[in-house]
Amino acid sequence: MPIKSATLAVLCAAALSSTAMAASPVGDWNTPAKHGVVRVSECGDAICGKIVDGDDIRANAAAADLHNQDAALRSRPLKGLPLFYGVKGGPSEWSGGSVYNPEDGKTYHGSIKLVDEDTLKLTGCIMAPFCKTQTWTRVK
């Protein structure tokens, strides 16, 4: 009986670890920022995210990227706006990409950590240690 119990414990642990490894950042995430919901997708060998919903978009479907540092881009719509791109790695941490903040119109060095299947931490840095981290929750 002890051998069967040990075998069962090993099989359960393997099943749990494969479930954890199957977690992915792909999907829709609630953010604490006004832009609200970001859709994370695979983009080649990286992951990327775009704004799909938010307070500004619900108030005005034509809401634009008014704070962009580049005046020529201030008329582009917030809905569908790339929020981060070129972030590579996995299966639970990605880095090396860029994060755009539509609230100040600036782009930062970015990294992402999948804490669990429903929690994502996005960090944007001007230069370490000058970073800001947001915790996002998966849209259910």
C-alpha positions as CSV (number, residue, x, y, z in Angstrom):
1,M,0.0,0.0,0.0
2,P,2.8,2.6,0.7
3,I,4.2,2.1,-2.8
4,K,0.7,2.8,-4.3
5,S,0.3,5.9,-2.1
6,A,3.8,7.1,-3.2
7,T,2.9,6.5,-6.9
8,L,-0.4,8.3,-6.5
9,A,1.4,11.3,-4.9
10,V,3.9,11.5,-7.7
11,L,1.1,11.3,-10.4
12,C,-0.9,14.0,-8.6
13,A,2.2,16.3,-8.3
14,A,2.9,15.8,-12.0
15,A,-0.7,16.6,-13.0
16,L,-0.6,19.8,-10.9
17,S,2.7,20.9,-12.3
18,S,1.6,20.4,-15.9
19,T,-1.5,22.4,-15.1
20,A,0.6,25.2,-13.7
21,M,2.9,25.1,-16.8
22,A,-0.2,25.3,-19.0
23,A,-1.1,28.7,-17.6
24,S,-0.7,31.5,-20.2
25,P,-0.9,35.2,-20.2
26,V,-3.0,35.1,-23.4
27,G,-6.4,36.5,-22.9
28,D,-8.2,39.6,-21.5
29,W,-7.0,41.4,-18.4
30,N,-8.5,44.0,-16.1
31,T,-6.0,46.8,-15.3
32,P,-6.2,49.4,-12.5
33,A,-5.7,52.2,-15.1
34,K,-8.5,54.1,-17.0
35,H,-7.9,52.0,-20.1
36,G,-9.5,49.1,-18.3
37,V,-9.1,45.9,-20.3
38,V,-6.0,44.8,-22.2
39,R,-6.0,41.8,-24.6
40,V,-2.7,39.9,-24.4
41,S,-1.8,37.8,-27.5
42,E,1.2,35.9,-28.9
43,C,3.0,38.0,-31.4
44,G,5.6,35.8,-33.1
45,D,8.2,34.9,-30.5
46,A,6.9,37.6,-28.1
47,I,3.7,38.6,-26.4
48,C,1.9,41.9,-26.9
49,G,-1.1,43.7,-25.5
50,K,-3.6,46.1,-26.8
51,I,-6.4,48.1,-25.2
52,V,-9.8,46.7,-25.9
53,D,-12.0,48.5,-23.4
54,G,-12.0,51.2,-20.7
55,D,-13.7,54.2,-19.1
56,D,-12.6,56.6,-21.9
57,I,-13.7,54.2,-24.7
58,R,-17.1,53.6,-23.1
59,A,-17.6,57.3,-22.7
60,N,-16.4,58.1,-26.2
61,A,-15.9,55.3,-28.7
62,A,-13.6,57.6,-30.7
63,A,-11.4,58.5,-27.7
64,A,-7.9,59.2,-28.9
65,D,-4.3,58.9,-27.6
66,L,-4.2,62.6,-26.7
67,H,-1.1,62.5,-24.4
68,N,1.2,60.9,-26.9
69,Q,4.7,62.5,-27.0
70,D,4.5,62.4,-30.8
71,A,1.9,64.9,-31.9
72,A,1.3,63.0,-35.1
73,L,0.0,60.0,-33.1
74,R,-2.4,61.9,-30.9
75,S,-5.4,61.2,-33.1
76,R,-5.0,57.4,-33.1
77,P,-7.8,55.7,-31.2
78,L,-7.3,54.2,-27.8
79,K,-9.3,51.1,-28.7
80,G,-6.9,48.7,-30.3
81,L,-3.9,50.8,-29.2
82,P,-0.7,48.7,-28.6
83,L,0.1,48.9,-24.9
84,F,3.1,46.6,-24.9
85,Y,5.1,44.7,-27.5
86,G,8.3,42.8,-28.0
87,V,8.2,41.2,-24.5
88,K,10.0,37.8,-24.8
89,G,10.6,34.9,-22.5
90,G,8.1,32.6,-20.8
91,P,6.7,30.4,-19.5
92,S,6.0,32.7,-16.5
93,E,8.2,35.8,-17.0
94,W,8.8,38.0,-20.1
95,S,11.1,41.0,-20.5
96,G,13.0,43.1,-23.0
97,G,10.0,44.8,-24.5
98,S,8.3,48.2,-24.4
99,V,5.3,49.4,-22.4
100,Y,3.4,52.4,-23.6
101,N,1.5,54.5,-21.0
102,P,-1.4,56.4,-22.7
103,E,-1.9,58.4,-19.5
104,D,1.5,60.2,-19.9
105,G,2.3,59.4,-23.5
106,K,5.6,57.8,-22.7
107,T,7.2,54.4,-23.5
108,Y,9.1,52.5,-20.9
109,H,11.2,49.3,-20.7
110,G,8.8,46.5,-19.8
111,S,8.6,43.1,-18.1
112,I,5.7,40.8,-17.3
113,K,5.3,38.1,-14.7
114,L,2.4,35.6,-14.7
115,V,2.0,35.1,-10.9
116,D,-0.8,32.6,-11.3
117,E,-3.4,31.9,-14.0
118,D,-5.5,34.9,-12.9
119,T,-2.8,37.4,-11.9
120,L,-0.3,39.3,-14.1
121,K,2.2,41.9,-13.0
122,L,3.3,44.4,-15.6
123,T,6.4,46.6,-14.8
124,G,7.5,49.6,-16.7
125,C,10.9,51.3,-16.0
126,I,12.5,54.5,-17.1
127,M,15.7,53.0,-15.7
128,A,16.0,50.6,-12.7
129,P,15.2,51.4,-9.9
130,F,12.7,53.9,-11.3
131,C,9.9,51.4,-12.1
132,K,6.2,51.1,-11.6
133,T,4.3,47.8,-11.3
134,Q,0.6,47.2,-11.9
135,T,-1.2,44.0,-10.9
136,W,-3.8,42.9,-13.5
137,T,-6.5,40.3,-13.0
138,R,-7.9,38.0,-15.7
139,V,-11.3,38.8,-17.1
140,K,-13.7,36.0,-16.2
